[in-house]
Amino acid sequence: MTSLNVYMSQENFWILFSKKVANEATPEELAELEKLIQQHPEWQYAIQNLQDIWHADPVIDHSPEEDAYLLHLQRMKEKNIPFTDTEQEDDVYAIHRRKKTRLRIIYSSVAIAASLLIGFFVFIKPKNDSHPGDLALKEISEISTRLGSKSRIQLPDGSIVWINAGSKLIYHKDFGQTTREVELSGEAFFDVVKDKTRPFLIHTKAIDIRVLGTSFNVKAYPDDKTTETSLIRGSIEVSIKRRPDNKVILSPNEKLVVENEPKSDSVNVSNDKEPLVLINKLKRDPRDSTIAEMQWTENKLAFDDEPFKDIAIKMERWFNIEIEISDTKLAGTRLTGKFDGESVEQALEGLAYASRTPFVFERKGNKIFIHR
């Protein structure tokens, strides 16, 4: 399937889903919608997002909803989808006078607009594409999340994957038929369905992971200094690409840290040097027994005794913002914290209060400057 065909399938999905929630879909259209969903299980997160907003209690006085509705109306007109007399109502104040049934269409429009912005993308690429894991792919699904967003998907074999901000997951369109193989750039938490006949393989730039059925977190952002694997349950076998003769078997509550290969443009750095490899025990918060490495799956930003400069990178991805720390000593200050729903400013205020090295910050547009 070409990229154009996939784009058309996505366009068709939005049209059919909109007609379904507006109770305007024919039985044939509902059958076509169900077929599209079965062909693209990676769309389930977006579908759930639409349905959650659809069933939410209506709020009628938010201008973003009005804007989303008008934008979606225009899109539906371009697709020649029949609408009722609301097509002619361009005055936003008229929206406030619609009945509850018409408000539901507003909410479906908001959901569609939100899903387009939530950082959930699906692409299909031709078979001659090359990938870090050297998968021989004829046709692939690629799921990407923007900075500031997260996704939860169910793979065709039933395995669940949470995908963190600024990450990308790639898998074969025939995933689960004979093999279970994915590629990851970024961070994801896997809850893998056990299948002894079909091992689950994960390829990253620095390591390959082989599992049968287990749950674990993998953090493999290309620009980070290290790649990390944190095992929660079961066991996994890790192959380190720059140490091909060594395989590491992790036990529950263990964390493998592998030094990433230096960037090719680094001065006087040899890429032939074997990477540093560490195995640490996962730390649990004594207050609630939670593990920092998997808190992000519950929409909590957590870190334990990490340098401020590394925390800043996490916050950039989490809040989709740029952070600059001007002081070297401050950048190396180690901090521990957990945030649940706070804004970036609130999180920084909390860190400033807890830090042994006092600091202040100021925001200018989408950039935050931190200094002592």
QUISUL-V473012 format. One record per pair of residues at least 4 apart in sequence whose ideal C-beta (glycine too) atoms are under 6 Angstrom apart, sorted by the first residue. I is the first residue (numbers start at 1). J is the second residue. Records with the same first field share a line. If there is no record, write none. Layout:
I = J + J
This chain:
1 = 5 + 6 + 124
3 = 124
6 = 124
13 = 17 + 36
14 = 112
15 = 79
16 = 29 + 33
19 = 24 + 25
20 = 25
21 = 54 + 108
22 = 105
25 = 29 + 30
41 = 154 + 156
42 = 122 + 141 + 143 + 153
43 = 47
44 = 154
45 = 120 + 151 + 152 + 153
46 = 115 + 120
49 = 115
50 = 111
53 = 107 + 111
54 = 107 + 108
58 = 103
60 = 96
65 = 106 + 110
66 = 92 + 95
68 = 109 + 110 + 113
69 = 106 + 109
72 = 109 + 112
76 = 81
83 = 87
89 = 94
98 = 102 + 103
114 = 118
118 = 149
119 = 145 + 146 + 149
120 = 151
121 = 144
123 = 142
124 = 139
125 = 129 + 140
127 = 137 + 138
131 = 135 + 183
132 = 203 + 205
133 = 183 + 203
137 = 172
139 = 173
140 = 170 + 172
141 = 171 + 173
142 = 170
143 = 169
144 = 168
145 = 149 + 151 + 163 + 165 + 167
147 = 165 + 166 + 317 + 320
148 = 165 + 319 + 320
149 = 165
150 = 164
151 = 163
152 = 162
153 = 161
154 = 160
155 = 159
156 = 175 + 176
157 = 176 + 180 + 193
158 = 193
159 = 192 + 193
160 = 191
161 = 188 + 190
162 = 189 + 297
163 = 167 + 169 + 188
164 = 187 + 296
165 = 317
166 = 186 + 317
167 = 186 + 187
168 = 185 + 186
169 = 182 + 184
170 = 183
171 = 175 + 182
176 = 180
180 = 198 + 200
181 = 201
182 = 202
183 = 203
184 = 188 + 202 + 204 + 218 + 220
186 = 221
187 = 219
188 = 218
189 = 217 + 294 + 297
190 = 216
191 = 215
192 = 200 + 211 + 213 + 214
194 = 212 + 213
196 = 212
199 = 210 + 212
200 = 211
201 = 210
202 = 209
203 = 208
204 = 220 + 227
205 = 222
206 = 227 + 241 + 258 + 260
207 = 227 + 238 + 240 + 258
208 = 239
209 = 236 + 238
210 = 237
211 = 236
214 = 233 + 234
215 = 232 + 233
216 = 231 + 232 + 236
217 = 230 + 293 + 294
218 = 229
219 = 228
220 = 227
225 = 260
226 = 257 + 259 + 260
227 = 258 + 260
228 = 257
229 = 238 + 256
230 = 255 + 282 + 293
231 = 236 + 250 + 252 + 254
233 = 252
236 = 250
237 = 247 + 249
238 = 248 + 256
239 = 247
240 = 246 + 258
242 = 275
243 = 274
248 = 256
250 = 254 + 256
253 = 282
254 = 279
255 = 280 + 282
256 = 279
257 = 278
258 = 275 + 277
259 = 275 + 276
261 = 271
262 = 266 + 269
282 = 291
283 = 304
284 = 289 + 291
285 = 290
290 = 295
292 = 302 + 303 + 304
295 = 300 + 302
300 = 338 + 340
301 = 318 + 339
302 = 338
303 = 311
304 = 336
305 = 334 + 336
306 = 310 + 311
307 = 332 + 334
308 = 331 + 333 + 335
309 = 331
312 = 323 + 325
314 = 318
315 = 319 + 323
316 = 321 + 323
319 = 344
321 = 344 + 366
322 = 367
323 = 368
324 = 369
325 = 330 + 331 + 370
326 = 371
327 = 371 + 372
330 = 357 + 359 + 372
333 = 355 + 357
335 = 351
339 = 347
342 = 346 + 347
348 = 361
351 = 355
352 = 359
359 = 370 + 372
361 = 368 + 370
362 = 369
363 = 368
